[in-house]
Each structure stands twice: as C-alpha cells, then as structure tokens.
C-alpha cells in the first residue's frame, strides 16, 4: 500500500477517514466491538442519539482491550481450568523490564484496588490515622476506615489541587500512612514533581506514603513525574500503584501492580487475598507488549479532551484542564439533576463528589461521542 494508512488506522478509524465518509460502520467480531461512525462526521449537522447509553461516568477506556489482548483472551478461555501461579513470575518479569526495577519490588494484584486495600490494611493494623486529600479516590481510605483507622481528610486548595503543606500539617504522631493520588481523581490535577518528591522523602522517614499513579500513562505535563525513582533507589515506606484498567482497557479483568521496597513488597504479597485470573493475566501480558494500542488510546483521548475542554473554554465554562482521561466541570446545577437530564439523551455522566456538588466528573469517550456530548450540553445548558 502507498497511502500511508495502516490496517490499524483503518480498523480503529481516524478523523480523516471519518470526515471523508469512506465507511459508515466497521463490523465487530466475537472479541471486538463494531465501530459506528457518527452521521455528522459524514456531513450531517445533527448527531443522532446512540442506541445504548455512552459511559462517561467511570473513567473507563472507551476502546476496550487491544487486538493483541483480545486474541490472548480468546486463547486463554481454553486455559480456564488452570491457576495463574505459573504466570506471576512472567508478569512480574515483564513489568520489571518495562519499568527498569527489580521484580522483587513488584506485587501483582487483582487490580490496583487490591494494592490500595493492602495499603489501607497495613495502616490499620495498629491503632492510628491516615491522611488523605479531599476529594480523592476512595478505595484506600474507605478500606482503612472500615478496619478502624481514623481518616483525616485535607481539602484541596483554591486551585483544586492537593495541598501538600496542609497535608503535612495534618499529620499526627499516630499517622500510619499518607495517601496521594497523582493525578488526583475526581479532580485531574497533578502535584508538582519536585515538591512531591521532597514531600514523599520527608514523610516516608516515619510512616508509609502511598502514591496512586493509576493515570500515569495519560499525563503530558512537564511539571509531573512518577515517584518510581524513589522505589528504585531503595527507599523504604513508599508504595506506588499502577493499573491495567485504564490505558490498557482491562478494568473488568482486574490486573494491577504495586511497587515498593522488597521487604514491604514481601509483606504485601503475604497478606493479599485476591485471586488473579488467567484471562486477565494473559490479556495484560499481551497488552503491555502492544505499544501501538497504547499510543492510539493516548491520541484519541487527547482529541476527545480537545473537543470537550475546547468547548468549555469557548463557552466560558469553568473546568479543570485534565492530566488524565477525564475532566471536572462546574455545571451550576445539582449533579443528580444533571445525570438524569443527560441520561434522557443516552449519556451517563459522573456522580456527585461532595463538597463540589455542582461539579461533574466527565470521563472521555470516543471523539465523536464527545462531539455528541457537546451537542447535548448546548441543548441542555447552552
């Protein structure tokens, strides 16, 4: 072929192909969804209501697993009678190679949620407290709280970012763990890399610091850095979590990773209660080797954000510019009402996140689906 359009570009679609109106749909297979191209992209002025609700509520990957992962899932069905013990070393070895860190630092969990819960469990094993931003992702603080730990919540600052100074001031002598979600969730802000490094090094002298990097792969911001180097350098009391749920589209198959000092990793591994499944493990092994799909997800996520946040900027709607695959927007209305109104147009948007009761977390769907969202937003609130 001399056109320069790869088979993947054709299968997954691109703005140029859609705008040209070359095809109206791409049929699915038993292991991949069909791709329906919105009519407006083919020249009509009004985007039609989709047949099923578009999920813009849970920060999921709208494209699903890569083709390589889907093939691995298909093949793994025939291994459903097998336990995953023989794959754990291979999984840890692959992540070790990709991250440049020894496999003895790595814990493989049933989603990063299990790693988060292990952090909450370790913190609650002795009477005391944990310090977390507010709002933030709740898996760790909820689990620690349910196990008797006092949860100290520190409001985000005026820029709706995690306030490290206030977090430090909230630490008590009985504080066992400090949790930082970076980028944060539901507000997709980041913590400046040098300030975060200094904070983690100082606080981890006396207690655990847990850095949740679920959206690490999406960040394109020079002020951001992973804290993985601190684990590579051998610092104790630091846990970092990553996940295959987001950029790899494997949220339903539950594969995640913890990174910590070998002694801490061994303790986490001894206490984990979840069970990895062979379909998820095979899919993750294939997906982490598939660089092309991850690059495609990043490109389309960026396009979706430009469509959505571009409209917000143009319309003067207050929002938080995203460092992830979702944004946070002030609607001026009760979010339960906003949810109900958007659902009438087959769009599921995020739930309320107190204390920001009029703010909506909005997950990025496919670019044309975000165009439909913008069209609907204008109808409802424009």
N, C-alpha and C positions, 0 to 999 in steps of 0.2 A: 504493500500500500504506500502511496506517496502523499496522502492527505495530511499525515501527521496526527490523525485521530486514532488513539489506541482503542483496542477492543473494550478495555475497562471504561474509557471515557464514553464510549457509545452505550455500553450496558447501563452505566450509572447515570448517564445524561450530563450535559453541561449547559450553561446558559446559552452558548452559541447554538448548540443543536436544538434546544427547545425553541429559541427565538426563530430559528429557521423553519420550524414547523415540519421537520422531516418525518416525525412519527408522533402519534398521539398516545401510545402506550407501549410498554415493553412487558410481555407476558412473564409471569412468575414461573418458578419451578417448585417442586415439593419442598425445597430448602431455601428459597429466596422469594421475597415479595415482588409483586409486579410493580412497575414504576409508571404511574399515571401522570401525564403531563397536563398541567392546568390549561384550560382553554384560553385564558387571557394571554398566556405565553404564545399562543398560536394566532393572536391577532384580535381576539375579542376583548371588549372593555371590562367585562364583569367576570370575576372569578366565581365559579359555581360552588355551592355548598358541597363539601365532601360527603360521601355516603356514610362514613364512620367518623366518630369524633377524632380530631387531631390532638395528640397528647402533648401539651405544652406545660405540664404540671409537675413532672418528676425528674427532670434533668437527665432524661434517657437519650441514648444515641438514636436518632430517627432512622438511620440507615441499617441498623442491626449489625450482626456479625459480618466479617469479611467473607468473601467467597471461599478463601482458604479455610477459614474457621467452619463454614457451613459444610464443606466437604469432610472436614475432620469430625464434625458432629455426626454426619451420616455414617461414617465408618465406625465411630465409637459406639453406635447403637448395638453393634454386634459384640461389644465387649462389656455390655451392661451387667454381666454376671461376675465381673472382676472388681476387686478392690483397687484403690488407687495408690497403695503403698509403693509399688514399683515405679510410679511416675513422679513421686515427690522429689527425688534426687535430680531427675531430669529437669523438672520445673525450676527448682532452686538453682541448678547449674546454668540454665538459660538466663534467668534474671540476674544471676551473678555476673555473667558475661556482659549483658546489656548495660548494667549499672556500674560495672567496674568495682565490685565489692565482693568479699569472700562469702561463700554460701553459708558459712557458719553464722553470719549476721542476719540471715533471712528466715522468716517464718511465713509459711504458706497457709492461708486461712480460707474459710468458706466465705469469701467476700472480705473486703476491708472491714465490714461490720463486725466480723469476729475478732479482728485485731483491735478494733476500737473497744469492744466489750472486754477484751483481755486487759487493756489499759485501765478501764473502769474497775475491773475486778481486783487488779493488783493494788490500785489506790484505795480500795475499800476494805482490804484485808486487815488494816489497822485503823482504829477509830481516828477520824480526822476529816479533812475537807479537800475539795478540788476547786480550782479557779478556772472559769471558762468565760469567753466573751458572750455577749447577749445582744442580738440573737446569734446563734451558730447552729451547726449540725448537732442533733441531739442524741445520737446513739451512745456516745461515751458518757456524757453527763447523766442521761436517763438511767443507764445501767448502773453507774456508780451510786446514784441516788437511791435506786431500788434496793441496793445492797447496803444501805445505811450510811453512805457518805454524805456529808453536807456539801451542797453545790453552791459555791459563791459565784454569782453572775455579775459580770462587769459590763455595763452598757458600752456600745461602740461610741466613738467620738462624733463631733459635729460633721465630719466628712463621711460618717457612717462606716469608718474603718476601725479595726481592732486597735484599742488604745493600750499600748504596751506599758506606758507609765502608770496608768490606772490599774492594769493587771498586776504589775509589780507591787503596787501599794496595797492591793487586796490580799496578797499572800500572807498567811499566818504561820506561826510556828508549827501548827498541826497540818499544814497543807502538804498533801502527799503527791499531788500531780497538778500541772498546769497544761491546759489544752489549747492549742492554736490550730485553727482550720485555715489553711492558706493555699489558694484563695478561699475566702470565707464563703459560707453558704447559710442563709439565703442571699446575703449581700455579696456580690462577686468582687470585693475589694481585696487587695493584697497588702502584706506588711513589707515595708522597705527592707531589702535583703541585709544590709549591714546592721541596721537596728535590730532585726530579728536574730541575726547571728549572735550579737552581743547579749541579747536577752536570753537566748537559749543557753549559751555558755554559762552565764551567771546563775540563772535559776536552777540549772541542772546540777550544780555543785551539791545541793542539799535535797533535791527531790526530782521526781521524774518530770520530763517535759515531753508531751505528745504532740507531734506536728502532723496533721492530717493533710496529705497532698493529693486528694482524690482527683483534683482538676489540674494537676501539674502539667500535663501534656498540652493543655489548651493555652497556657499563658504565653503571651508575646509582649513582654514588658521588661525593659532593661532594669527596672527597679526590683525585679523579682529574682530570687534564686531558691532552689531547693536547699534544704538543710542536710542533704545526704552526705556532704563532705564531712560533717561533724561525726557521723557514724563511721565513715571510712577511716577517720583519724583515730578512732578508738575511744571516743568519749563515752562515758557511762551515763545511764539515766536518761537517755534520749531514745524515743521511739518515733519512727516515721511510718506512715501508712500510705500505700498506693492501692489502686484497684484496676481490675479488668472490666469493670462495669460501664465506664464512661466512654472513653475514646474507642475502646475495643468492642463496645456494644454487647457485653456478656452479663448484663445485670441479673438476668434470670438464672444464670448458671453458677454464680457465686464463687468467684476466684479473686482473692486479694492477697496483699503482701505486707508484712511488717519488716522493718529494718532496725536493728538495734545492736548493742554490744553482744558478743557471743554468749556471755553469762546471762544477760537479760533475755536474749532470744531463746536460750535453752529453757528458761523458766516459763516464758510464754508458750513454748511448744509443749511443755509438760502439762499445762493447765487448759489447753484448748479442748473444747468439747464438740465442735462442729465436725462434720464429715465431708470431705471433698468428694465430688462425684466425677466419674471417669469422662463423662461427656464434657463437663466444664473444663477439666484439665486438658483434654485433647484439643478443645477449641482454643484455649488460652495459649497452648504451645504453638499452634498454627498461627494465631493472630499476632503474637508478639514477634513472629518472624516475618510478618507481612507488612513491610514499611509502606507499601503503596496505598493500602486501605487507610492507614492512619493519616497519611498526608491528604488523602481525599476528604476524610472527615474534617480535618482542620480547615481545608479550603472552603468547604461548603458551610461550616459553622461560621467562619469569618464573613462569608457572603450573607448568611442569614442575619447575623448581628448588624451588618451594614444596612440591610433593608430595614430592620426594626428600629435600631437606635438612630439611624438616619432620619426616619420619620419623626421620632420623638424630638430630635434636635430641631428639625424643621418646624414642628408644631409647638415648640417651646414647652414640651412636657418634661418635667423633672424626672431624671432617672440616673442610675449608677452605671457608668460605662463598664462593660464586662471584661473580666480577665478569665472567663470560663465559657461554659456553653449555656449560660442563662443570663438574664439581666434582671434588674429590680427597678420597678417603675411606680411612680406615685399617680394613682388613678383619681384621687379626690372623692372616692366612693367606698362604701363598705364592701370588703372583698367578697363576702358571701353573696351579695347582690351582683357583683361583677362576674363571679363564677357562674351564677345562674343565667345571666344575660348572654355571656359568651357560649354557654352550652346550647342555647337555642340555635346557635349557628354552628354547632358541632365542633366547638373548640373547648378543650379542658385546660383551664389556667390554674395557677398555683393557689394553695390555701392561704389563709391569713397567717402572718408572722408577727404577733404582738412583740413590742409595743407599736409597730408600724402598721396600724390597722387599715390604712388606706393605700398601702403599698402592695404591689403584686410581684411575686417572683414569676418570671416568664421563661420557660425553657425553650431553647431554639429547636424548631422542627426543620424540615427541608426548606430551602429558599423560597420556592413557590408557595409553600404552606404559610410562610411568614408574610408573604405578599397578601395572602388571603386574610391573615390576622390583621394587617394594617388596614385593609379594605373594611374589615368588620369593625375595627376600633373607630374608624372615621364615622361609620354609620351610627355606632352606639354613643360615642362621646366626642366626636369631632365638631 
